[in-house]
Amino acid sequence: MVNIRNLTDLEQQIKEDFTHLNIPKKSWMIPRNHLENEKNHIDVAIIGAGMSGLALSLALYTEGINAIVFDQCKEGEEGPWKNTARMETLRSPKQAIGPALSFPSLTFQAWFKAQFGQEHWELLDKIPRLQWHDYLQWFKKVTQPYILYEHNLIDLNVGEKGSTLYFKNLANGEIQTYMSSHTILAMGIDSFSSPNIPTFMNNVSNHRWEHAYHRSNYHKFKNLDIGVIGYSAGAMDSSATALECGAKSVEILCRCKDFPRVNRGKVAFNSGYLNSYPYWSDQQKWDFNYYLKQERTPAPHGSTLRVSHHKNAYFNFDEHVVSVKEYQNKIHIQTKKHHFIFDYLILATGFSLNWSKYSWLSYIRDHTKQWKDQYISNELPDNSLSQAPYLTTNFEFIAKSKQLDSDFSRLYCFNYSASLSQGPLVGMISGVEHGAPHLAKAISHKIYLDSFDQYINKVKHSEDFELEGNEWEVTLPYVTRQS
Ligand SMILES: Cc1cc2nc3c(=O)[nH]c(=O)nc-3n(C[C@H](O)[C@H](O)[C@H](O)COP(=O)(O)OP(=O)(O)OC[C@H]3O[C@@H](n4cnc5c(N)ncnc54)[C@H](O)[C@@H]3O)c2cc1C
C-alpha cells in the first residue's frame, strides 16, 4: 500500500490497484477490421465523453474492451459543469462513487483527501460544482480513455452489422465516417430532449427571455428586474446567480401552492432498488415513475437558502401564467391572480423529449418501440412517459419490426431518456457505478456471441502450448518393466 500524501502517491496507488486486479485484461477480441476487412471499423463507439461515457469506457476496459469515445466539445469542456450548470455544489452526497465504479482510489473522496487531507474532508459539506469538473478531468488522466474531441455526431445509420456514424470534425470542418459494431448514445441529459418552452411563450420574441439551461453570462442582469418561472433546482440556481450578479429583484413564479419537500427518488435509492429496477414489470415502472413525477423533486436545501438570503428575492406560489407579452421593452406576465412586469424572464421549465431533434433520431423514433407501443396505462395516462424509449434490460433499443431487430440491438441508450426503462442506472452520479458495468458486461457478452464461431475456432487452433512434449518420456510397457 502506498502512503498517500498527494496526487502523485494516489496515482501510484491506482497503478498498483490495476496491477492487483490484472488490468488491463488479456486482449481477447478479434479486431472487427480483421473480420470485416474494413477501414474505420470500430468495435465500440461511445458518443459523449461526460461522466457516463467515461464510466462506461472504464467498465469496458476492465472487461478487456477498448472503446473509442467521441465528444463534440474541446478537451476540458465536457458535460454541463463549466457552462450551463449554475449551482454552487452538487446535490449528491460527497461520498458519491459514480464513475469510479468499484475502484476506491478513483473516487472523488480519494482524490480530495490526497490533495487536502482528512480534516478538510470532514469539513466539506457538498462537492463544489467546479471541483467535480476538475475531478472528472483528473479521472480521465488516470483512466486514459481514447477520446476524439471536436467530433460532433451529425448522422447515424443503423444496419445489420452495426451503425455508420457520421461526424463533423469541428476543428477542420471535415466529415468523418466510422462503422461501429456497438454504439452507445451517452450524450447527456438533453441527448433526446430539448428545453421545454411552454406554449404561453409562442408569440414572444426571444429578446427578453431565455431558458435556464441556456449558456449565458448573468452579469447582463445587473440592475434588472428578473422573473423566473419554475420551482426546481434549476430555478433556484438561475435565481441565485442572477441575484449574485446584481439583479435588482428576482420574482420566482411557481404554479404549485407549495414546494415539494421530500426527494422521493433519493429516498428510494438503495442497492435493492438499483439491482432490481431493470427487472420490474412494466406496470411497476410506469406507476412508480408516474408517482415520482406527481410528487416532484424539491430544489436542494442549500440552493434554496442561496436564494432566500437575498432580500430582493420573492417566492410567489399558486401563480398560473395566463399570458406573456412584450411591450415597451418589458415582459408583462398575467397570471390568474396578478400582473408582473420584468426586464427579463428565465424559464426554468425543464426538458421534454424531442424525437425530432435530429433526423437520425426521428428514424430511431419511427422504427423502435416507445412505451406507448408496449404498455398503456389507462388509469395513469402521461404523454411524456408514453414517448420514452422502451428498452431491453441491457439498454438496447427494440425494433418495431422483426426484420430490423438485429440492426437496433447494437444501439444502446445510456442517457437520461432511458430512465423509465432503466431507472436509477442512468443519468445520475450515484447510478452510473451500477449502470456502466451492467452495460459493459452485456456488450462483452454480445461481442463474443456475435463472432462465436471465430472465437471457438481460435480456441481450436490455439498454439498456446501448456506442454511442449519434452516434459516426459514414454515409458517401456508395464509388462516389460515387471520382468
Ligand atoms: C445542472 C445540472 C446539475 C446536475 N447535478 C447533479 C447532481 O448533483 N447529482 C447527480 O447525480 N446528477 C446531477 N446531474 C445529472 C447528471 O449527473 C449530469 O447531467 C451528468 O453530466 C450526466 O453525465 P453524462 O455523461 O450522462 O452527460 P454529460 O456530462 O452532459 O456529457 C455528455 C457529453 O456528450 C457530448 N455530446 C452531446 N451531443 C453530442 C454529439 N452530437 N456529438 C458528440 N458529442 C456530443 C457533450 O458535449 C457532453 O460532453 C446534473 C445535471 C445538470 C444538467
Ligand as a Chemical Component Dictionary entry (heavy atoms), coordinates in Angstrom:
data_LIG
# 
_chem_comp.id                   LIG 
_chem_comp.type                 NON-POLYMER 
_chem_comp.pdbx_formal_charge   0 
_chem_comp.three_letter_code    LIG 
# 
loop_
_chem_comp_atom.comp_id 
_chem_comp_atom.atom_id 
_chem_comp_atom.alt_atom_id 
_chem_comp_atom.type_symbol 
_chem_comp_atom.charge 
_chem_comp_atom.model_Cartn_x 
_chem_comp_atom.model_Cartn_y 
_chem_comp_atom.model_Cartn_z 
_chem_comp_atom.pdbx_ordinal 
LIG C1  C1  C 0 -27.214 21.478 -13.970 1  
LIG C2  C2  C 0 -27.097 20.038 -13.645 2  
LIG C3  C3  C 0 -26.805 19.642 -12.360 3  
LIG C4  C4  C 0 -26.723 18.287 -12.027 4  
LIG N1  N1  N 0 -26.418 17.928 -10.742 5  
LIG C5  C5  C 0 -26.382 16.610 -10.427 6  
LIG C6  C6  C 0 -26.080 16.176 -9.097  7  
LIG O1  O1  O 0 -25.834 16.966 -8.202  8  
LIG N2  N2  N 0 -26.067 14.849 -8.837  9  
LIG C7  C7  C 0 -26.326 13.919 -9.812  10 
LIG O2  O2  O 0 -26.296 12.722 -9.548  11 
LIG N3  N3  N 0 -26.616 14.303 -11.064 12 
LIG C8  C8  C 0 -26.649 15.607 -11.402 13 
LIG N4  N4  N 0 -26.961 15.982 -12.679 14 
LIG C9  C9  C 0 -27.315 14.920 -13.636 15 
LIG C10 C10 C 0 -26.094 14.216 -14.251 16 
LIG O3  O3  O 0 -25.213 13.776 -13.274 17 
LIG C11 C11 C 0 -25.362 15.121 -15.201 18 
LIG O4  O4  O 0 -26.225 15.522 -16.225 19 
LIG C12 C12 C 0 -24.132 14.452 -15.816 20 
LIG O5  O5  O 0 -23.440 15.416 -16.557 21 
LIG C13 C13 C 0 -24.512 13.279 -16.692 22 
LIG O6  O6  O 0 -23.373 12.800 -17.327 23 
LIG P1  P1  P 0 -23.432 12.327 -18.828 24 
LIG O7  O7  O 0 -22.100 11.838 -19.193 25 
LIG O8  O8  O 0 -24.594 11.416 -18.964 26 
LIG O9  O9  O 0 -23.776 13.637 -19.658 27 
LIG P2  P2  P 0 -22.862 14.925 -19.882 28 
LIG O10 O10 O 0 -21.987 15.147 -18.724 29 
LIG O11 O11 O 0 -23.790 16.023 -20.267 30 
LIG O12 O12 O 0 -21.945 14.537 -21.115 31 
LIG C14 C14 C 0 -22.474 14.342 -22.401 32 
LIG C15 C15 C 0 -21.409 14.677 -23.423 33 
LIG O13 O13 O 0 -21.940 14.363 -24.713 34 
LIG C16 C16 C 0 -21.453 15.307 -25.624 35 
LIG N5  N5  N 0 -22.355 15.354 -26.793 36 
LIG C17 C17 C 0 -23.655 15.731 -26.832 37 
LIG N6  N6  N 0 -24.127 15.670 -28.082 38 
LIG C18 C18 C 0 -23.116 15.224 -28.860 39 
LIG C19 C19 C 0 -22.972 14.951 -30.248 40 
LIG N7  N7  N 0 -23.974 15.113 -31.115 41 
LIG N8  N8  N 0 -21.783 14.506 -30.721 42 
LIG C20 C20 C 0 -20.737 14.319 -29.886 43 
LIG N9  N9  N 0 -20.811 14.577 -28.556 44 
LIG C21 C21 C 0 -21.978 15.012 -28.048 45 
LIG C22 C22 C 0 -21.437 16.602 -24.842 46 
LIG O14 O14 O 0 -20.511 17.522 -25.385 47 
LIG C23 C23 C 0 -21.059 16.146 -23.439 48 
LIG O15 O15 O 0 -19.691 16.333 -23.144 49 
LIG C24 C24 C 0 -26.989 17.313 -13.021 50 
LIG C25 C25 C 0 -27.300 17.729 -14.323 51 
LIG C26 C26 C 0 -27.347 19.079 -14.633 52 
LIG C27 C27 C 0 -27.689 19.467 -16.047 53 
# 
loop_
_chem_comp_bond.comp_id 
_chem_comp_bond.atom_id_1 
_chem_comp_bond.atom_id_2 
_chem_comp_bond.value_order 
_chem_comp_bond.pdbx_ordinal 
LIG C1  C2  SING 1  
LIG C2  C3  SING 2  
LIG C2  C26 DOUB 3  
LIG C3  C4  DOUB 4  
LIG C4  N1  SING 5  
LIG C4  C24 SING 6  
LIG N1  C5  DOUB 7  
LIG C5  C6  SING 8  
LIG C5  C8  SING 9  
LIG C6  O1  DOUB 10 
LIG C6  N2  SING 11 
LIG N2  C7  SING 12 
LIG C7  O2  DOUB 13 
LIG C7  N3  SING 14 
LIG N3  C8  DOUB 15 
LIG C8  N4  SING 16 
LIG N4  C9  SING 17 
LIG N4  C24 SING 18 
LIG C9  C10 SING 19 
LIG C10 O3  SING 20 
LIG C10 C11 SING 21 
LIG C11 O4  SING 22 
LIG C11 C12 SING 23 
LIG C12 O5  SING 24 
LIG C12 C13 SING 25 
LIG C13 O6  SING 26 
LIG O6  P1  SING 27 
LIG P1  O7  DOUB 28 
LIG P1  O8  SING 29 
LIG P1  O9  SING 30 
LIG O9  P2  SING 31 
LIG P2  O10 DOUB 32 
LIG P2  O11 SING 33 
LIG P2  O12 SING 34 
LIG O12 C14 SING 35 
LIG C14 C15 SING 36 
LIG C15 O13 SING 37 
LIG C15 C23 SING 38 
LIG O13 C16 SING 39 
LIG C16 N5  SING 40 
LIG C16 C22 SING 41 
LIG N5  C17 SING 42 
LIG N5  C21 SING 43 
LIG C17 N6  DOUB 44 
LIG N6  C18 SING 45 
LIG C18 C19 SING 46 
LIG C18 C21 DOUB 47 
LIG C19 N7  SING 48 
LIG C19 N8  DOUB 49 
LIG N8  C20 SING 50 
LIG C20 N9  DOUB 51 
LIG N9  C21 SING 52 
LIG C22 O14 SING 53 
LIG C22 C23 SING 54 
LIG C23 O15 SING 55 
LIG C24 C25 DOUB 56 
LIG C25 C26 SING 57 
LIG C26 C27 SING 58 
# 
